[in-house]
Amino acid sequence: MYRDLDAGKIVDTAAALRDRISERFAESGLSRVADDLLAVSREAASLSVWLARPNRWLRAGVALALVVLLAALVGALASLRVQGAFANLSDVFQGLEALVNDVVFVGIGIFFLITWERRLKRRRALQALHTLRSMAHIIDMHQLTKDPGRLAIPGADTAASPRRLTSPFELTR
């Protein structure tokens, strides 16, 4: 129960947070960021549904490619003429090296095809995660001027200090 995130609850929480911020700090940059965060949480919910579903077209294409690859291998093996091919020990080792190379490259190709869907989904999930990280940094920047510790130890502002728009009451809230 506590190991999975419920997308619906995340969207509901983002909506409640957006409402709270909009009520308290109307027309602020943070309220616009909260709107964007709600939109991103809705996109993430639909993305998680897409990520959970298997991509049947891609899987069918991969299965077809594997069948063609295996048919080509069977055809190549069937056309081999081994009689008299290995006249000496050097020819045997060359044949074994070629066989090992072919097995390795076919294995790499099969691994590439089998993991294709996972890599595509991982790339899309990482792009969405990058969006969330960017938003976290934006929210953090919006909050730089809202340090409640400033109330405890007030100090003189410098020329480069940011303009503080919140009252002590709003800051503690």
N, C-alpha and C positions, 0 to 999 in steps of 0.2 A: 504494500500500500504506500509506503513512504519512499520507495525506490524509483518510482516513475512520476513524471510531471503530467498533470492533467491540463491539456491545452485550453479547455474551456474555462477552468479556474484561473489560469494565467491571464486570459483575455478579460475575464470579469474583474480581476484584481487591477489590471492596467486601466480599465475603464473607471473603476472607483478612484484610483489614484489620480487619473486625469481630472475627474470631477472635483475632487478635493483641492487639487492645485488650482484649477480654474476658478473655484469659488473664493479661495483665499488670495490668489495672486492673478487676478484677471488681466488679460492683455500683457502678460509678462513673457519673456523668452522661455522660461521654464514651462509655462502652460502650453506653448507651441511645441516644445520638445515632448511634453506628455502626450499631446495629440499624435505626434509622430510615433512615439513609443507604442501607443494603442494600435496604430496602423501596422507597425512592424510585428506586434504580437499576434495580430490576426493573420498576417502573412506567414508567420512562423507556424501557426496552427495548421494552415492549409499545406505548408511545406512538410510538416511532420506526417500528415496523412499521405502525401505523395511519396515520401521516403519509405513509409511502411509497406506500400503496395509494390508487388513485383512488377517489373517492366516486361511484360509478356512478349512484346515485339522484339525487344533486344535479346531476351532469352531465346526466342525462336531463331533469330538470326545467328546467335552464337551456336546453338545446337546444329543448325544447318551447316555452319562453317566447320564445326567439329566432324560432322558426318562426311563432308567433302574431304577434309584433311585425312581422316581415317581411310576413306575409299582410295585416296591417292597413295597412301602408304601401302595398303593391301595390293593395289595395282602394281606398285613399284616392286614389292616383294615377290609377287607372282611372276613378274617378267625377268627376275634374276636367273642367270644361268651360272651355276656354281661349278659345273664340271670343267676341270682344267683351268679354272680362274686363278687358283693359288699354286703357282709353279714352285715357289720357294717361300721361306719363312718371312722374308721382307714383304711379300705380297699379302701374307696373312695379317701382319701387323698394320699395314696400310688399310686393309679392309676393315679391321677392328677399329682403327682410329676414325675412319669415315663413318662407321656404324655408331660409335659413341657420339660423334659430333651431330649426326642426324637425330639421335635420340634426345640429346640435350636441347637442340634447337626446336624440335617438335614439342618437347616438354615446356619450354619457355613460351611457345606460341599458344599451347593449351592453357597455361597459367594466365597469360594475357587475356585470352578470350573469356575464361571463367570468371576472372576478377573485374571485368570491364564495368559491369553494372554497379558493383560496389564502389569502384573508383569514381564513376560519374555522380553517384549519390553523395559520396563523401565530399567531392568538390563543391556541390551545391550547398550542402550543409555548412561547409567551412565559409562559403560566401555569406550565408545568412548569419553565421556567428561573427564574422567580421563586421557586419552591419550593427549587430548588437554591441560589440565592443566599441565601435565608433560612437554610438549613442551614449554609452556609459561615459566616455571621455567628454562628450559634449555636456552631459548633465554635470559632470564633475567641474567643468569650466564655468558653468552657470552658477555653481555653488561657491566658487572661490571667494566671492565678496560677502558671503553669508556665514561667516565664522562666528559661532556664539562665544568663543573664547575672547573675542574682541570686546565683549561687554564686561568681562571680568577685569581685563587689563586694558583700559582705553589708552590709546597713544595718538600722537599727532600724525595726521596724514602728510605724506610728501607730495610733491608735484606729480609723481608717477603713480600715486595710489589710485585705485579704481574708485569710481563714484559709487557710493553705497546708497541703495534705493530703499532699503528696508528699515523700518523703525525698530527700536529695541523690542517692542512687543511682537512684531512680525518675525523678528530674528529668532526669538526664543520659541515661537510657535513652530 
